[in-house]
Amino acid sequence: MKLHAKAVLCFSLLILAVATVACEKEGGAERAGKQVDKALDSAKDKIHEATE
């Protein structure tokens, strides 16, 4: 393998490793988004029940 190809391979593996580790943690925005989704689903269900 040429030096350039080895460097590209190592860089790609590093990016993949960092991306995998970063995806495990849930951030504040993601938690807030899930809460908003739950609230909207609940409101939708209540509206649906009220209009039946």
Residue frames as qw, qx, qy, qz and C-alpha x, y, z in Angstrom:
[[0.000, 0.890, 0.457, 0.000, 0.00, 0.00, 0.00],
 [0.371, 0.509, -0.045, 0.775, 1.21, 3.44, -0.76],
 [0.221, -0.142, -0.497, 0.827, 1.62, 6.00, 1.99],
 [0.314, -0.066, -0.104, -0.941, -1.31, 8.09, 0.70],
 [0.648, -0.221, -0.605, -0.407, -3.66, 5.09, 0.69],
 [0.526, -0.223, -0.701, 0.427, -2.62, 4.15, 4.23],
 [0.037, -0.058, -0.297, 0.952, -3.23, 7.70, 5.43],
 [0.491, -0.136, -0.303, -0.805, -6.71, 7.75, 3.88],
 [0.667, -0.226, -0.704, -0.094, -7.53, 4.37, 5.41],
 [0.394, -0.184, -0.610, 0.663, -6.35, 5.45, 8.88],
 [0.148, -0.002, 0.099, -0.984, -8.25, 8.72, 8.67],
 [0.581, -0.188, -0.492, -0.621, -11.43, 6.93, 7.58],
 [0.623, -0.254, -0.721, 0.165, -11.18, 4.46, 10.45],
 [0.215, -0.109, -0.451, 0.860, -10.61, 7.31, 12.91],
 [0.352, -0.086, -0.124, -0.924, -13.70, 9.18, 11.65],
 [0.661, -0.222, -0.628, -0.345, -15.78, 5.99, 11.88],
 [0.515, -0.209, -0.690, 0.463, -14.62, 5.36, 15.45],
 [0.019, -0.069, -0.286, 0.955, -15.38, 8.92, 16.56],
 [0.480, -0.131, -0.328, -0.803, -18.80, 8.86, 14.90],
 [0.639, -0.240, -0.726, -0.084, -19.68, 5.59, 16.61],
 [0.379, -0.234, -0.601, 0.663, -18.74, 6.87, 20.05],
 [0.104, 0.019, 0.071, -0.992, -20.47, 10.22, 19.53],
 [0.505, -0.218, -0.523, -0.651, -23.77, 8.57, 18.60],
 [0.479, -0.263, -0.810, 0.214, -24.07, 6.74, 21.91],
 [0.145, -0.313, -0.482, 0.806, -24.64, 9.85, 24.04],
 [0.049, 0.742, 0.612, 0.271, -27.97, 11.63, 23.93],
 [0.236, 0.134, -0.115, 0.956, -27.72, 15.41, 23.95],
 [0.131, 0.372, 0.495, -0.774, -30.04, 18.00, 25.39],
 [0.403, 0.289, -0.288, -0.819, -31.58, 18.84, 22.04],
 [0.402, -0.006, -0.867, -0.295, -32.38, 15.20, 21.37],
 [0.119, -0.307, -0.833, 0.445, -34.03, 14.80, 24.79],
 [0.237, 0.391, 0.213, -0.863, -36.04, 17.98, 24.25],
 [0.403, 0.196, -0.578, -0.682, -37.09, 16.75, 20.81],
 [0.301, -0.159, -0.940, -0.022, -38.33, 13.48, 22.27],
 [0.023, 0.391, 0.638, -0.663, -40.35, 15.37, 24.88],
 [0.335, 0.350, -0.128, -0.865, -41.91, 17.53, 22.19],
 [0.384, 0.061, -0.808, -0.443, -42.77, 14.42, 20.17],
 [0.179, -0.285, -0.901, 0.274, -44.45, 12.84, 23.20],
 [0.144, 0.417, 0.377, -0.814, -46.41, 16.02, 23.91],
 [0.382, 0.275, -0.395, -0.789, -47.60, 16.28, 20.31],
 [0.341, -0.070, -0.913, -0.213, -48.64, 12.63, 20.24],
 [0.073, -0.359, -0.776, 0.513, -50.55, 13.07, 23.47],
 [0.247, 0.411, 0.111, -0.870, -52.29, 16.21, 22.19],
 [0.374, 0.162, -0.657, -0.634, -53.16, 14.48, 18.92],
 [0.254, -0.206, -0.944, 0.043, -54.69, 11.54, 20.80],
 [0.036, 0.430, 0.591, -0.682, -56.74, 13.82, 23.04],
 [0.319, 0.357, -0.182, -0.859, -58.02, 15.82, 20.06],
 [0.355, 0.039, -0.835, -0.419, -58.90, 12.61, 18.26],
 [0.163, -0.313, -0.888, 0.294, -60.81, 11.34, 21.32],
 [0.122, 0.435, 0.360, -0.817, -62.64, 14.64, 21.72],
 [0.369, 0.331, -0.343, -0.798, -63.83, 14.71, 18.10],
 [0.124, -0.052, -0.971, -0.199, -65.23, 11.17, 18.08]]
